Amino acid sequence: MNFLEYLGSRHQQLLADAYQHASVVFQCMVLATVLGVLIGVVTYRSEWAGNLATTTTATLLTIPSLALIGLLIPLVGLGVPPTVIALTLYGLLPIVRNSIVGLRGVDPSLVDAASGIGMSRPARLARVELPLAWPPILTGIRVSTQMLMGIAAIAAYASGPGLGNLIFRGIASLGSTNALNQVLAGTLGIIILALLFDAAYVLIGRLTIPRGIRA
C-alpha cells in the first residue's frame, strides 16, 4: 500500500502514538522548566556557580541518548521512567543557561528601585527579575522542546511511549511492505508535533511578554 493508504488504515494508532509522544515531551518540559529555572535562580548571582550549572547540564547533553537510556534501564526499568528521566536531563541546558543570562541581564537600577520601595528579596525575584528574564527563558524552553521532540523517539528503545516505536519497527523490518511507511509516518508526526509546539510557544510569548520588552 502507498503512504496515504497506510495513514488511512492506521490513523487511530498513529493518533494514539502522537498523543503519547506529545504528552511525554510536555510533561518532561514542565519538569525541566521548573528545575532549570530553580537552578538559574540559585546560581545566577555567583559567577562560579553559574558556570558550574551550565557546564554540568552541558555535559549531560553530550551523553548519547541511547547510552543514557540504556544506563537507566537497570536502575528504573523499561517504559516511562527512563524516558522521563532522560528527557528531563536533556532539556535542562537551554533553560538553565537562558535563565542565568536573563536574570543577569535585568537592569540593576530596577532591582534597586524595588528594594527602595520595600520589596523583599523573594518579592523582587517574583515580581521584577523573573518577569523581565522571561523572554530568554521562554526561548530556552522552545529550544529544549525542539530537541526533546527528536530525542523522545529514542525512548522506544526502552519500550517508551510515542512515535519512536513506529520508526524502530520500520527500521527493524526494512524490506517488508510497510517498513518505509512506518518510518516516514513516525518522522513526519514528530516534525508536525514540533511545529505545533513551537507555534504554541509563539502564542504564549505574545500573551505573556509586553510589547515593549519584545521590542
ZAMISE-219012 format. One record per residue (C-alpha): residue number from 1; x, y, z. Coordinates in Angstrom, 3 decimals. Layout:
<recs>
<rec><k>NUM</k><X>X</X><Y>Y</Y><Z>Z</Z></rec>
...
</recs>
This chain:
<recs>
<rec><k>1</k><X>0.000</X><Y>0.000</Y><Z>0.000</Z></rec>
<rec><k>2</k><X>1.107</X><Y>3.577</Y><Z>-0.572</Z></rec>
<rec><k>3</k><X>1.738</X><Y>6.094</Y><Z>2.202</Z></rec>
<rec><k>4</k><X>-1.712</X><Y>7.705</Y><Z>2.111</Z></rec>
<rec><k>5</k><X>-3.410</X><Y>4.311</Y><Z>2.273</Z></rec>
<rec><k>6</k><X>-1.184</X><Y>3.405</Y><Z>5.211</Z></rec>
<rec><k>7</k><X>-2.193</X><Y>6.598</Y><Z>7.047</Z></rec>
<rec><k>8</k><X>-5.852</X><Y>5.907</Y><Z>6.392</Z></rec>
<rec><k>9</k><X>-5.702</X><Y>2.343</Y><Z>7.691</Z></rec>
<rec><k>10</k><X>-3.595</X><Y>3.152</Y><Z>10.774</Z></rec>
<rec><k>11</k><X>-4.842</X><Y>6.628</Y><Z>11.682</Z></rec>
<rec><k>12</k><X>-6.178</X><Y>5.661</Y><Z>15.129</Z></rec>
<rec><k>13</k><X>-2.899</X><Y>4.071</Y><Z>16.195</Z></rec>
<rec><k>14</k><X>-0.939</X><Y>6.980</Y><Z>14.731</Z></rec>
<rec><k>15</k><X>-3.034</X><Y>9.484</Y><Z>16.669</Z></rec>
<rec><k>16</k><X>-2.554</X><Y>7.476</Y><Z>19.875</Z></rec>
<rec><k>17</k><X>1.216</X><Y>7.353</Y><Z>19.370</Z></rec>
<rec><k>18</k><X>1.295</X><Y>11.081</Y><Z>18.566</Z></rec>
<rec><k>19</k><X>-0.672</X><Y>11.861</Y><Z>21.723</Z></rec>
<rec><k>20</k><X>1.711</X><Y>9.780</Y><Z>23.850</Z></rec>
<rec><k>21</k><X>4.706</X><Y>11.451</Y><Z>22.231</Z></rec>
<rec><k>22</k><X>3.349</X><Y>14.949</Y><Z>22.810</Z></rec>
<rec><k>23</k><X>2.305</X><Y>14.083</Y><Z>26.356</Z></rec>
<rec><k>24</k><X>5.686</X><Y>12.744</Y><Z>27.458</Z></rec>
<rec><k>25</k><X>7.520</X><Y>15.710</Y><Z>25.902</Z></rec>
<rec><k>26</k><X>5.137</X><Y>18.182</Y><Z>27.550</Z></rec>
<rec><k>27</k><X>5.468</X><Y>16.581</Y><Z>30.977</Z></rec>
<rec><k>28</k><X>9.246</X><Y>16.419</Y><Z>30.739</Z></rec>
<rec><k>29</k><X>9.374</X><Y>20.052</Y><Z>29.632</Z></rec>
<rec><k>30</k><X>7.352</X><Y>21.072</Y><Z>32.689</Z></rec>
<rec><k>31</k><X>9.831</X><Y>19.229</Y><Z>34.924</Z></rec>
<rec><k>32</k><X>12.846</X><Y>20.603</Y><Z>33.052</Z></rec>
<rec><k>33</k><X>11.460</X><Y>24.148</Y><Z>33.189</Z></rec>
<rec><k>34</k><X>10.839</X><Y>24.030</Y><Z>36.938</Z></rec>
<rec><k>35</k><X>14.253</X><Y>22.503</Y><Z>37.657</Z></rec>
<rec><k>36</k><X>16.081</X><Y>24.708</Y><Z>35.145</Z></rec>
<rec><k>37</k><X>14.615</X><Y>27.981</Y><Z>36.430</Z></rec>
<rec><k>38</k><X>15.265</X><Y>26.948</Y><Z>40.041</Z></rec>
<rec><k>39</k><X>18.900</X><Y>26.164</Y><Z>39.191</Z></rec>
<rec><k>40</k><X>19.179</X><Y>29.511</Y><Z>37.412</Z></rec>
<rec><k>41</k><X>17.687</X><Y>31.389</Y><Z>40.378</Z></rec>
<rec><k>42</k><X>20.067</X><Y>29.692</Y><Z>42.812</Z></rec>
<rec><k>43</k><X>23.213</X><Y>30.193</Y><Z>40.739</Z></rec>
<rec><k>44</k><X>22.912</X><Y>33.393</Y><Z>38.696</Z></rec>
<rec><k>45</k><X>24.370</X><Y>35.707</Y><Z>41.338</Z></rec>
<rec><k>46</k><X>27.618</X><Y>33.735</Y><Z>41.546</Z></rec>
<rec><k>47</k><X>29.955</X><Y>33.517</Y><Z>38.554</Z></rec>
<rec><k>48</k><X>31.438</X><Y>30.148</Y><Z>39.504</Z></rec>
<rec><k>49</k><X>28.066</X><Y>28.660</Y><Z>40.469</Z></rec>
<rec><k>50</k><X>26.511</X><Y>29.775</Y><Z>37.187</Z></rec>
<rec><k>51</k><X>29.423</X><Y>28.353</Y><Z>35.219</Z></rec>
<rec><k>52</k><X>29.197</X><Y>25.082</Y><Z>37.176</Z></rec>
<rec><k>53</k><X>25.470</X><Y>24.766</Y><Z>36.472</Z></rec>
<rec><k>54</k><X>25.939</X><Y>25.481</Y><Z>32.768</Z></rec>
<rec><k>55</k><X>28.905</X><Y>23.126</Y><Z>32.441</Z></rec>
<rec><k>56</k><X>27.149</X><Y>20.305</Y><Z>34.289</Z></rec>
<rec><k>57</k><X>23.991</X><Y>20.483</Y><Z>32.200</Z></rec>
<rec><k>58</k><X>26.078</X><Y>20.807</Y><Z>29.025</Z></rec>
<rec><k>59</k><X>27.964</X><Y>17.650</Y><Z>29.993</Z></rec>
<rec><k>60</k><X>24.685</X><Y>15.778</Y><Z>30.415</Z></rec>
<rec><k>61</k><X>23.713</X><Y>16.806</Y><Z>26.899</Z></rec>
<rec><k>62</k><X>26.881</X><Y>15.263</Y><Z>25.446</Z></rec>
<rec><k>63</k><X>25.892</X><Y>11.769</Y><Z>26.638</Z></rec>
<rec><k>64</k><X>24.426</X><Y>9.845</Y><Z>23.684</Z></rec>
<rec><k>65</k><X>20.688</X><Y>9.423</Y><Z>24.255</Z></rec>
<rec><k>66</k><X>20.743</X><Y>5.710</Y><Z>23.517</Z></rec>
<rec><k>67</k><X>23.572</X><Y>5.213</Y><Z>26.009</Z></rec>
<rec><k>68</k><X>21.847</X><Y>7.222</Y><Z>28.747</Z></rec>
<rec><k>69</k><X>18.579</X><Y>5.338</Y><Z>28.352</Z></rec>
<rec><k>70</k><X>20.500</X><Y>2.072</Y><Z>28.331</Z></rec>
<rec><k>71</k><X>22.237</X><Y>3.020</Y><Z>31.587</Z></rec>
<rec><k>72</k><X>18.911</X><Y>3.942</Y><Z>33.190</Z></rec>
<rec><k>73</k><X>17.145</X><Y>0.677</Y><Z>32.319</Z></rec>
<rec><k>74</k><X>18.904</X><Y>-1.418</Y><Z>35.036</Z></rec>
<rec><k>75</k><X>18.113</X><Y>1.298</Y><Z>37.588</Z></rec>
<rec><k>76</k><X>14.470</X><Y>2.161</Y><Z>36.863</Z></rec>
<rec><k>77</k><X>13.299</X><Y>-0.485</Y><Z>34.392</Z></rec>
<rec><k>78</k><X>11.667</X><Y>-0.134</Y><Z>30.987</Z></rec>
<rec><k>79</k><X>8.900</X><Y>2.162</Y><Z>29.797</Z></rec>
<rec><k>80</k><X>8.095</X><Y>5.634</Y><Z>31.049</Z></rec>
<rec><k>81</k><X>10.604</X><Y>6.099</Y><Z>33.948</Z></rec>
<rec><k>82</k><X>13.844</X><Y>6.046</Y><Z>31.881</Z></rec>
<rec><k>83</k><X>12.152</X><Y>8.161</Y><Z>29.216</Z></rec>
<rec><k>84</k><X>11.099</X><Y>10.867</Y><Z>31.659</Z></rec>
<rec><k>85</k><X>14.461</X><Y>10.970</Y><Z>33.444</Z></rec>
<rec><k>86</k><X>16.475</X><Y>11.119</Y><Z>30.217</Z></rec>
<rec><k>87</k><X>14.308</X><Y>13.763</Y><Z>28.546</Z></rec>
<rec><k>88</k><X>14.214</X><Y>15.944</Y><Z>31.651</Z></rec>
<rec><k>89</k><X>18.005</X><Y>15.872</Y><Z>31.946</Z></rec>
<rec><k>90</k><X>18.467</X><Y>16.656</Y><Z>28.255</Z></rec>
<rec><k>91</k><X>16.044</X><Y>19.572</Y><Z>28.467</Z></rec>
<rec><k>92</k><X>17.913</X><Y>21.382</Y><Z>31.239</Z></rec>
<rec><k>93</k><X>20.806</X><Y>23.091</Y><Z>29.437</Z></rec>
<rec><k>94</k><X>18.981</X><Y>25.728</Y><Z>27.323</Z></rec>
<rec><k>95</k><X>16.664</X><Y>26.594</Y><Z>30.217</Z></rec>
<rec><k>96</k><X>19.418</X><Y>26.842</Y><Z>32.832</Z></rec>
<rec><k>97</k><X>21.663</X><Y>28.872</Y><Z>30.562</Z></rec>
<rec><k>98</k><X>18.915</X><Y>31.250</Y><Z>29.435</Z></rec>
<rec><k>99</k><X>17.618</X><Y>31.650</Y><Z>32.985</Z></rec>
<rec><k>100</k><X>21.063</X><Y>32.703</Y><Z>34.177</Z></rec>
<rec><k>101</k><X>21.576</X><Y>35.035</Y><Z>31.206</Z></rec>
<rec><k>102</k><X>18.103</X><Y>36.534</Y><Z>31.584</Z></rec>
<rec><k>103</k><X>18.373</X><Y>37.128</Y><Z>35.334</Z></rec>
<rec><k>104</k><X>21.847</X><Y>38.625</Y><Z>34.999</Z></rec>
<rec><k>105</k><X>20.568</X><Y>40.900</Y><Z>32.255</Z></rec>
<rec><k>106</k><X>17.941</X><Y>42.594</Y><Z>34.433</Z></rec>
<rec><k>107</k><X>18.743</X><Y>46.288</Y><Z>34.882</Z></rec>
<rec><k>108</k><X>20.218</X><Y>46.670</Y><Z>38.423</Z></rec>
<rec><k>109</k><X>18.532</X><Y>50.058</Y><Z>38.787</Z></rec>
<rec><k>110</k><X>15.126</X><Y>48.371</Y><Z>38.560</Z></rec>
<rec><k>111</k><X>16.094</X><Y>45.907</Y><Z>41.280</Z></rec>
<rec><k>112</k><X>17.391</X><Y>48.769</Y><Z>43.434</Z></rec>
<rec><k>113</k><X>14.144</X><Y>50.675</Y><Z>42.904</Z></rec>
<rec><k>114</k><X>12.161</X><Y>47.629</Y><Z>44.002</Z></rec>
<rec><k>115</k><X>14.331</X><Y>47.397</Y><Z>47.125</Z></rec>
<rec><k>116</k><X>13.791</X><Y>51.086</Y><Z>47.752</Z></rec>
<rec><k>117</k><X>10.031</X><Y>50.672</Y><Z>47.957</Z></rec>
<rec><k>118</k><X>10.400</X><Y>47.868</Y><Z>50.490</Z></rec>
<rec><k>119</k><X>10.160</X><Y>44.722</Y><Z>48.375</Z></rec>
<rec><k>120</k><X>11.686</X><Y>41.626</Y><Z>49.935</Z></rec>
<rec><k>121</k><X>14.184</X><Y>39.502</Y><Z>48.045</Z></rec>
<rec><k>122</k><X>11.560</X><Y>36.854</Y><Z>47.053</Z></rec>
<rec><k>123</k><X>9.143</X><Y>39.597</Y><Z>46.003</Z></rec>
<rec><k>124</k><X>11.789</X><Y>41.281</Y><Z>43.839</Z></rec>
<rec><k>125</k><X>12.582</X><Y>37.959</Y><Z>42.232</Z></rec>
<rec><k>126</k><X>8.951</X><Y>37.046</Y><Z>41.552</Z></rec>
<rec><k>127</k><X>7.638</X><Y>40.479</Y><Z>40.532</Z></rec>
<rec><k>128</k><X>10.627</X><Y>42.156</Y><Z>38.883</Z></rec>
<rec><k>129</k><X>13.505</X><Y>39.866</Y><Z>37.929</Z></rec>
<rec><k>130</k><X>11.733</X><Y>36.749</Y><Z>36.655</Z></rec>
<rec><k>131</k><X>9.159</X><Y>38.673</Y><Z>34.548</Z></rec>
<rec><k>132</k><X>11.968</X><Y>40.652</Y><Z>32.899</Z></rec>
<rec><k>133</k><X>14.003</X><Y>37.466</Y><Z>32.377</Z></rec>
<rec><k>134</k><X>11.004</X><Y>35.599</Y><Z>30.938</Z></rec>
<rec><k>135</k><X>11.740</X><Y>36.260</Y><Z>27.204</Z></rec>
<rec><k>136</k><X>15.135</X><Y>34.474</Y><Z>27.216</Z></rec>
<rec><k>137</k><X>13.733</X><Y>31.759</Y><Z>29.497</Z></rec>
<rec><k>138</k><X>10.905</X><Y>31.139</Y><Z>27.012</Z></rec>
<rec><k>139</k><X>13.457</X><Y>30.961</Y><Z>24.212</Z></rec>
<rec><k>140</k><X>15.327</X><Y>28.293</Y><Z>26.173</Z></rec>
<rec><k>141</k><X>12.092</X><Y>26.350</Y><Z>26.648</Z></rec>
<rec><k>142</k><X>11.421</X><Y>26.485</Y><Z>22.900</Z></rec>
<rec><k>143</k><X>14.906</X><Y>25.192</Y><Z>22.087</Z></rec>
<rec><k>144</k><X>14.612</X><Y>22.393</Y><Z>24.661</Z></rec>
<rec><k>145</k><X>11.238</X><Y>21.315</Y><Z>23.311</Z></rec>
<rec><k>146</k><X>12.547</X><Y>21.034</Y><Z>19.751</Z></rec>
<rec><k>147</k><X>15.446</X><Y>18.891</Y><Z>20.982</Z></rec>
<rec><k>148</k><X>13.253</X><Y>16.632</Y><Z>23.092</Z></rec>
<rec><k>149</k><X>10.829</X><Y>16.008</Y><Z>20.238</Z></rec>
<rec><k>150</k><X>13.578</X><Y>14.194</Y><Z>18.372</Z></rec>
<rec><k>151</k><X>15.269</X><Y>12.599</Y><Z>21.377</Z></rec>
<rec><k>152</k><X>11.934</X><Y>11.192</Y><Z>22.597</Z></rec>
<rec><k>153</k><X>11.899</X><Y>8.903</Y><Z>19.564</Z></rec>
<rec><k>154</k><X>14.909</X><Y>7.056</Y><Z>21.033</Z></rec>
<rec><k>155</k><X>12.766</X><Y>6.187</Y><Z>24.078</Z></rec>
<rec><k>156</k><X>11.238</X><Y>3.376</Y><Z>22.025</Z></rec>
<rec><k>157</k><X>14.488</X><Y>1.504</Y><Z>22.693</Z></rec>
<rec><k>158</k><X>13.355</X><Y>1.224</Y><Z>26.323</Z></rec>
<rec><k>159</k><X>9.713</X><Y>0.475</Y><Z>25.427</Z></rec>
<rec><k>160</k><X>8.899</X><Y>4.127</Y><Z>25.962</Z></rec>
<rec><k>161</k><X>5.797</X><Y>5.801</Y><Z>24.551</Z></rec>
<rec><k>162</k><X>5.500</X><Y>7.771</Y><Z>21.364</Z></rec>
<rec><k>163</k><X>6.150</X><Y>7.825</Y><Z>17.652</Z></rec>
<rec><k>164</k><X>9.617</X><Y>6.360</Y><Z>18.035</Z></rec>
<rec><k>165</k><X>8.021</X><Y>2.913</Y><Z>18.187</Z></rec>
<rec><k>166</k><X>6.893</X><Y>3.323</Y><Z>14.584</Z></rec>
<rec><k>167</k><X>10.378</X><Y>4.320</Y><Z>13.489</Z></rec>
<rec><k>168</k><X>12.048</X><Y>1.439</Y><Z>15.335</Z></rec>
<rec><k>169</k><X>9.538</X><Y>-1.081</Y><Z>13.993</Z></rec>
<rec><k>170</k><X>10.065</X><Y>0.199</Y><Z>10.476</Z></rec>
<rec><k>171</k><X>13.855</X><Y>0.030</Y><Z>10.748</Z></rec>
<rec><k>172</k><X>13.674</X><Y>-3.462</Y><Z>12.245</Z></rec>
<rec><k>173</k><X>11.549</X><Y>-4.689</Y><Z>9.336</Z></rec>
<rec><k>174</k><X>13.259</X><Y>-2.933</Y><Z>6.426</Z></rec>
<rec><k>175</k><X>12.322</X><Y>-4.654</Y><Z>3.197</Z></rec>
<rec><k>176</k><X>8.804</X><Y>-5.519</Y><Z>4.330</Z></rec>
<rec><k>177</k><X>5.691</X><Y>-3.926</Y><Z>2.848</Z></rec>
<rec><k>178</k><X>5.105</X><Y>-1.094</Y><Z>5.317</Z></rec>
<rec><k>179</k><X>8.584</X><Y>-0.561</Y><Z>6.732</Z></rec>
<rec><k>180</k><X>9.207</X><Y>2.707</Y><Z>4.891</Z></rec>
<rec><k>181</k><X>5.659</X><Y>3.896</Y><Z>5.618</Z></rec>
<rec><k>182</k><X>6.216</X><Y>3.345</Y><Z>9.349</Z></rec>
<rec><k>183</k><X>9.488</X><Y>5.275</Y><Z>9.399</Z></rec>
<rec><k>184</k><X>8.016</X><Y>8.097</Y><Z>7.319</Z></rec>
<rec><k>185</k><X>4.835</X><Y>8.321</Y><Z>9.413</Z></rec>
<rec><k>186</k><X>6.793</X><Y>8.456</Y><Z>12.662</Z></rec>
<rec><k>187</k><X>9.228</X><Y>11.059</Y><Z>11.335</Z></rec>
<rec><k>188</k><X>6.554</X><Y>13.334</Y><Z>9.852</Z></rec>
<rec><k>189</k><X>4.499</X><Y>13.012</Y><Z>13.025</Z></rec>
<rec><k>190</k><X>7.408</X><Y>14.247</Y><Z>15.133</Z></rec>
<rec><k>191</k><X>8.027</X><Y>17.171</Y><Z>12.760</Z></rec>
<rec><k>192</k><X>4.355</X><Y>18.199</Y><Z>12.866</Z></rec>
<rec><k>193</k><X>4.264</X><Y>17.990</Y><Z>16.670</Z></rec>
<rec><k>194</k><X>7.423</X><Y>20.101</Y><Z>16.911</Z></rec>
<rec><k>195</k><X>5.884</X><Y>22.778</Y><Z>14.686</Z></rec>
<rec><k>196</k><X>2.641</X><Y>22.780</Y><Z>16.705</Z></rec>
<rec><k>197</k><X>4.515</X><Y>23.129</Y><Z>19.995</Z></rec>
<rec><k>198</k><X>6.612</X><Y>25.967</Y><Z>18.586</Z></rec>
<rec><k>199</k><X>3.503</X><Y>27.768</Y><Z>17.361</Z></rec>
<rec><k>200</k><X>2.038</X><Y>27.417</Y><Z>20.860</Z></rec>
<rec><k>201</k><X>5.179</X><Y>28.983</Y><Z>22.346</Z></rec>
<rec><k>202</k><X>4.945</X><Y>31.889</Y><Z>19.927</Z></rec>
<rec><k>203</k><X>1.374</X><Y>32.472</Y><Z>21.093</Z></rec>
<rec><k>204</k><X>2.413</X><Y>32.204</Y><Z>24.757</Z></rec>
<rec><k>205</k><X>5.148</X><Y>34.758</Y><Z>24.114</Z></rec>
<rec><k>206</k><X>2.687</X><Y>37.185</Y><Z>22.561</Z></rec>
<rec><k>207</k><X>0.325</X><Y>36.787</Y><Z>25.509</Z></rec>
<rec><k>208</k><X>2.914</X><Y>36.954</Y><Z>28.304</Z></rec>
<rec><k>209</k><X>5.650</X><Y>39.298</Y><Z>27.045</Z></rec>
<rec><k>210</k><X>4.761</X><Y>43.007</Y><Z>26.956</Z></rec>
<rec><k>211</k><X>5.267</X><Y>44.624</Y><Z>23.565</Z></rec>
<rec><k>212</k><X>7.953</X><Y>46.959</Y><Z>24.934</Z></rec>
<rec><k>213</k><X>10.050</X><Y>44.051</Y><Z>26.190</Z></rec>
<rec><k>214</k><X>9.599</X><Y>42.151</Y><Z>22.895</Z></rec>
<rec><k>215</k><X>10.861</X><Y>45.200</Y><Z>21.032</Z></rec>
</recs>
